[in-house]
Amino acid sequence: MRLQGALIASVLAVPWGTFAQSLSVSADDGAQTPQPSFSVAGGPLRDGVNKEAVRLAKTLAPASPPQGTQHKRNWAGRHPVLLGTLIGLGAGLAYNAAQCGASSDFTCTQLAALFGSLGAGIGAGAGGVVAIALR
């Protein structure tokens, strides 16, 4: 809708038969060069259309972001070690669940703690490497 309004305002702001080019003769070499001349009929309607066209052009133009602002990283980018720890913990617990799925052995809880902590440690190490690489 805004684009249509801007298009209509620009069409109304520029009168169709008023553009003309006149030839001007250069004093140095006598060559003729075309010079544009604009004759715009004034009036309250034309002035209103011109003001609205300028207002629309200002609102449609993208505003440049202020200089010096930093792009804030997402949570994973700010905390890569914690993310690696959580992913490793989940992978260790998933591995334990796949190994002890149908077993009713009481050692599965100890194995869950072992594989969970082992996965968390490996994930934290990988997150530390990523944190160093992002700097």
C-alpha positions, 0 to 999 in steps of 0.5 A, spaced: 500 500 500 505 504 501 509 503 495 502 504 491 502 511 494 509 513 493 508 511 486 501 515 485 505 521 489 511 521 484 506 520 478 502 526 480 508 530 482 512 530 475 507 533 470 508 530 463 508 535 458 513 540 462 520 537 461 524 540 455 531 540 453 534 546 450 540 547 447 546 551 449 552 553 445 558 553 449 563 559 448 569 555 447 568 550 441 561 552 439 558 545 441 551 544 442 549 541 449 542 539 451 540 542 458 534 540 461 529 545 463 523 544 468 517 548 468 512 546 474 506 549 475 505 551 482 498 551 486 496 548 493 494 541 490 501 541 487 505 543 493 501 538 497 503 532 493 510 534 493 510 535 501 507 528 501 511 525 496 517 527 500 514 525 507 513 518 503 520 518 501 523 519 508 519 513 511 520 508 505 528 510 505 531 505 510 534 508 516 542 506 517 543 503 524 547 508 528 555 507 528 558 503 533 553 498 535 555 491 536 550 485 534 548 482 540 550 474 539 545 469 541 545 465 547 549 459 544 554 464 541 555 467 548 555 461 552 559 455 548 562 452 554 555 451 557 552 449 551 557 444 549 556 441 556 549 440 556 549 437 549 555 432 551 550 430 558 545 429 553 549 425 548 552 421 554 545 419 557 542 417 551 548 412 550 547 410 557 539 409 555 541 405 549 545 400 553 541 399 559 534 400 555 531 393 557 535 391 563 533 392 570 540 392 573 542 397 578 548 399 575 545 403 570 544 409 575 552 408 576 553 408 568 548 414 567 552 418 572 559 415 568 557 416 561 553 423 563 559 426 566 564 423 561 559 426 555 559 433 559 566 433 560 567 432 552 562 437 551 565 442 555 572 441 552 569 442 545 565 448 547 572 451 550 575 450 543 569 453 540 570 459 544 577 460 543 576 459 535 570 465 536 575 470 539 
